[in-house]
Each structure stands twice: as C-alpha cells, then as structure tokens.
Amino acid sequence: MAGLVAAAGLGLFLICATPFTRWSRQAFVAIGLVLAGLAIAFLDDWPAVMAKAATQGAFISTFFIALASLRNPAAASPAIDRCGQYLASQPPGRRYVALTVGGHLFALILNYGSITLLGGLTEAIAGREKNAEIREIRNRRMLLAIQRGLCASLCWSPLAFATAITTSVIAGASWGGMAPYAMLFGLVFLVTGWALDTIFKPKLTGPRPPRSAPTGSMRDLLPLVVLLVLLFAVVGSLEYLTGLAITAIVMAFVPLVSIGWIAYESSSAGETTRRLKRLCFTELPAYRSELVLLIMAGVIGVLGAALIQPLASGEALDLSEVPLWLILVAPVVVIPILGQLGMNPILSVSMLAPLLPAPASLGLSPNLVVAAITAGWALAGATSPFTATTLLVGRLGHVSALTVGLVWNRAFTLWVMAIVGLMLVGFAELS
C-alpha cells in the first residue's frame, strides 16, 4: 500500500509540475514515457519494472525534500552566515585549507547550497580587490577550494545522493561498511586539491597586497560543528541499532532537525508557524524543476537497465574474464566520462549498476565497489559541464562550466583518478 501511495503521489507531482518546467526537463519526462511504453510492449515482467522505477523516483524525491528542508534553516541562520564569513576571510596562507574544509562541512548540510553561500561570500571578498590580476586569481582559487571540498563530501556523506542511490542499487552494501573507504577517498580529494594549489600557486607580476585580519573568530565555527556531530552521531547510531538503511533514517530524522532548528531560531510560535508554512508552500515547491530532473534520471535509469538486459540474454554482464582491478577502477573513470556526454550520475549509476553481477560473486567487497562508484560520481561533479557544481562555479568565476571542469580541474581530476585507482587495487588485494 505504501508503494502504491508513493507511486500515485509521484505521478500526480509530475503531472502538476512538468508543464511549469523548462523544455529540457519536459524532454526527460517524454523520454521516460517512451521507455515506459517500450517496457510495457516488450517486457513480460513490466509491472514489476514499472513499480521499481516508481519506487526509485519516489525515493529520490523524498530524499531530496528531506535535504532541502535542512537547507532552508541553515541558509537563513545568522550563526551559519558568521561561520561562512570567518572561513572566507582567512588570509592567503590559510584560505585554501579553510575554504576546502569549510566547503566540505557546509556541503554535508547544504549540498550545492554551500557553493552558493560560500561562493557568494568569496566573490564579494575578491571583488573588493582593486588589482584585476589578484582579484581573478583569488576568486578562482577560493571557488575551486569550495567546489573540491563539496565533491569530497559526495564520496561518503549519508546526506548525498551519491551514497544514498549507490547503496540502494548495489546488493550487500551499507553506509557503515563503505564509509571507511569513502572517507579516505574524500581525504584524497581534499589533500590533492590543497597540494596542487600550493605547488602551482600563480605568480603575481606586481607586489603582493597587504594581509587583512579574518572576520570573526574560531568560536563562529562551533554551531556548524555541533550540528554535524548531532546529525552524524544520531544517524550512525540509529543505523547501527535498528539495522535500517541509512537513507530511511535520513528521510525520517533530518526533517525533524529542520523543524527543531526553525523553532529554536524563531522568536515566537507564530513566527515558527509562518516559517514552516513558507517552507512547505513556497520554498519546497520552488524546487520543482530540479525535482523533475532528478526523478526522471532515476526512472529512466531503471527503465533503461530493464530494456537493455534482454539484449544481454536477460543476464547480468559476464565479467568473469575481466581483471578485478579493472572492474573496481572502471567507475572512477567511466562515470566522469559519461558526465561529459551530459549523462547525470543518477542516470548512469541507476542504469548501469543493475546490469553488473553481484560484487560478492566476483570476489569483491560490495562496500568497496560502492566507494569506487561514489568517487567516480564525485569526479563527475568536478568535471562535467552539466552538473550544478561546475555551473555554479563557472557563474561565480565568470567563465564557462566547460572551462571549470576541463581546464581548472583537469590536473586535479587526473591525479585523483590515479591515486584512488591505486588505493582501490590495494584494498582489493588486502580483502
């Protein structure tokens, strides 16, 4: 019954929202309808396939709304704003580390909103510089620090779509099992970005500008740290105690945190009610365009995988002759390449992962495979000109998204691919 209600709600939302979205979103819905028709025409088990596609779409929409509910009070919080000001105003020697770590932490609660918040602050700070050369260099380095910090969070965060969707499509995987690998890969993102920024620091043709003191103090970081500790302590404990999937816990717990946060920062019950009404009836409906895109990426992935399988004689791909190291490393390379072709990671992972045999049957750890996929997903976020991260950074940096992905992040991507690939091979040998 719950599945039927979710599917009905999903269909009603698409009917209501699609006419008010851009043509590109409407094209995704049209593709989904065509694939649904093909599934009904050619698949004997089409009811099960349609149910699975609807379940995936409903899950994606619910997970997105849960995260968006947290983004609202965080973006409007004076404490979070002070934290962002302190990070963005650090002197040059500490600025990259502060922003990439800060971007990583902010992304855990704001997701792409971290680029909007911190990127807007850094753009304003860089704009105060009168020297055009220094202004351009400073803005680029600060934006890259924030973007790479965000991408690092995609490797392991239970609040990210990368982890949520990948653990749901890879049999035998869990967030608790993949997190140790994925956190190490996230650290590779952070350290590699810092190293490249330090080693290849641009040379100025003129004198260096005088340094200014940062705005605020270390105490301004406390609210963000407390919030993150609370979130991950409760979510991790509930996963361990209940055995529920991390995604189910996030969808149930995060909206409660959002409501409590709004109530805490409101001066009265009336203000709390007004803010909650605005959240439910104004701000969440404003995400309809993003929701249609994300939902259809998941639905198209499921339907596409079901239609492709008969071409492989109805079986998963035979990878018995493929070296295990190549299977592990492939997602780190393939997902970013597909991203260059406009293929959203939700779509590529939802479509290709079900075609693979169970990792355990290949002698691979499911959790290690999930960590490899999320690392590839994170690299797609740094390089694909069609993702929100590169589009936002390009807009704030006054360049194209293609320049951000393939020029600014080229060396970073190649180094991370190589390091993560070697680590994957090493983990596979040890397991």
Secondary structure, 3 states (H helix, E strand, C coil): CHHHHHHHHHHHHHHHHHHHCCHHHHHHHHHHHHHHHHHHHHCCCHHHHHHHHHHHHHHHHHHHHHHHHHHHHHHHCHHHHHHHHHHHCCCHHHHHHHHHHHHHHHHHHHCCHHHHHHHHHHHHHHHCCCCHHHHHHHHHHHHHHHHHHHHHHHCCCCCCHHHHHHHHHCCCCCHHHHHHHHHHHHHHHHHHHHHHHHHCCCCCCCCCCCCCCCCCCHHHHHHHHHHHHHHHHHHHHHHHHHCCCHHHHHHHHHHHHHHHHHHHHCCCHHHHHHHHHHHHHHHCHHHHHHHHHHHHHHHHHHHHHHHHHHHHCCCCCCCCCCCHHHHHHHHHHHHHHHHHCCCCHHHHHHHHHHHCCCHHHHCCCHHHHHHHHHHHHHHHHHHCCCCHHHHHHHHHHCCCHHHHHHHHCHHHHHHHHHHHHHHHHHHHHHC
